[in-house]
């Protein structure tokens, strides 16, 4: 030692699991179930609300925090935001029944869905640098939010049913993207393609 401090550089390997499948499945399954309701097949019940709180909401927030720890700004922003979307949607539905504020008008709900669609559109632009599977998820989600906004502005049940069917497609695309990542990682090769990754 010559009295000068020695500098040691170390690279820490990230050995934590990929949180994206959890977030995608939480979003996708909850979206499918809500939109089966939107098509008119069954009433909005406690099953959908419970999924919105726990799998669509809390599970996605957990995935978002895990993505933050991995340094993934896109994943952290997406999963945390959509987790809080589901919690806020459940609060909008249940809050007035518990005396927590007045029921939200359909016109105001339309603006709620419009701005979520605007946020999602910007996130969709980011997916153009990621992979085709996420482009489908976010692209169909933009359409879903804006269809819901049009439904609430116009009061059209037809648009609502179209939104329901489109939402089922959106949710199933997220389920596919989540399960594909699990299968590809477990088998160490591409079992279910996600599309090309752009750099």
N, C-alpha and C positions, 0 to 999 in steps of 0.2 A: 504494500500500500504506500503510495507516495503522498498521502495526506489529502488527495483529491477524492471527492465522492465518486464511487462507481455507479454508473447508471445501468439499471437492469430493465430491459423491455420484455414484457410477457404478453402473450396473446391468450385470452381466456376463451375457451371453447364453450359455445352455448349448447347445453345438453337438455334444455327444456323441450317439452313436446310442442308440436304445431297446434296452436289454438284455433286455427281457421275452421277446421271441420265442426267443432263445437258451435262456433258462432254461426256458420252457414246453416247447420241443421236446426239450431234454435230459431233462426229467422225463417227458414224454409218451411218447416213443419207447421209452425204457428200461422204463417201466411196462407198455406194451403187450407188449413182448417177454418180460418176466418172467412176465406173467400168461397168455400163451399156454402157457408151461411149467406154470403153476398149473392150467390146465384139463386137463393130462395129455397134450398133443400131442407134447411132446418133453422130454428130460431137461435138467436144469440143467447147461449147459456153459460153456465159456470165452467164448463170444460174449456171453452175458448178463452174466457177471462183468466182461468188458472194458467193456461199455456202462455197467455200474454204476460202474466206476471213472472212466472218461473223460468220457462224455457226461452220464450221470445225476449223477455226482459232481463232477468238476473243472469241467465247463462251467457247471453251476449255481452253483458257488461263485464263478466269475468273474462270472457275471451278477449275483449277489448283491452283490459288491464294487462293480460298476458302478452298481447301484441305490443303494447307500450313497452313492456319489459324487454321485448326482443328488438326494440328500436324501429318497429314498423308503424310509421305515422298513418298510412292509409288504413291498415287493419285496426289500429287503436281508435281512429276517428269513426270508421264505419261501424264496427261492432258496438262501441260504447253509445254512439248516437242512436242506432236503431234499437238497442236495448232500452234506452230511455224513451224512444218513440213508443214502444209497446207499453211501457209503464205509464206514460202520459195518456195514451189512448184508453187504457183501462181506467185511469183516474177520471178522464172525461166522461166515461160511461157510468162509473159507480159513484163518483163524487156527489152529484146532485141527489142520488137516492139516499145518501148518508147525511144530507144537510150541508155538504161542503160546496157551497156556491150554487148558482142557478144552472140549469141545463144550457148547453151551448147551442146556439141557433145553427141551422144547416148552412146558412150563408157564411158564418164565421168558421164552421168546420171546413168549408170549401177552401178558405184561405189557409187553414192549417195544412190540409193536404197539398195545396198548391206550393207552399214554401218547402214542404218535405220533398216534393217533386223537384223543385229548383235545386235544393241541396244535393239530391240524388243525381241530377243531371251533371253537376260539376264532378261528383264522384265517378260517374260513368266516363267522363273525359279522362280521368286518371286511369281507368281500367284499360284504356287503349294502349297503355304501356305494360299491361300485366298479362292476361290471357283471355282466350275467347270465352271460356265458361263464365268468368266474372263479367265480361261484356254483356252476355245474355242476361245474367241476373240483374245487373244494374240498369240495363236498357229497358227490360220489361218492367222493372220497378218504377222507373220514371213514368212510363205509360200508365201503370196502375194508379200512382198517386194523382196524376192529372185526370184520369178517368173518374176517380172518386171526387175530385174537385168539381168537375163538370156535372156529375150526378147531383151533388149537393147544391150547386148553383141553379141547376135547371129543374131539379125535382124529378128527373126522368128515371123510372124504374128500369127501363130498357138499358140505359147507360149503366145503371147499377149492376144489372145482370152481366153485361159485357165485361165490366170491371171484375166481376167475380170470376168469370172464366179466364180472363187474362191474368188475374192474380194467382189462380191455380197453376198456370204455366210458369209464372215467376217463381212461386214457391217450390215447385218441382225442380226447376233449374238450379235453385240453391241447394236443395237436397242432393241432387246429382253431384254438384261441385264439391259438397262436403264429403259425401261417401266416396267419391273418386279419389280424393286426397288420402283418405284412410286406406283404401285398397292399394293404391300405388305405393304408399309408404310401407305397408305390411309386406307386400310382395317384392319390393325393391325394383319394380319396373312399371311401365305404363300398362295398367289393366283397363282403366277408364280414362280416355284422353281428355285433357283440359284445354287443348288448343295451344298454338304457338305462343311463346313468351317473347315480347318485343323488348329490345334494349335501346 
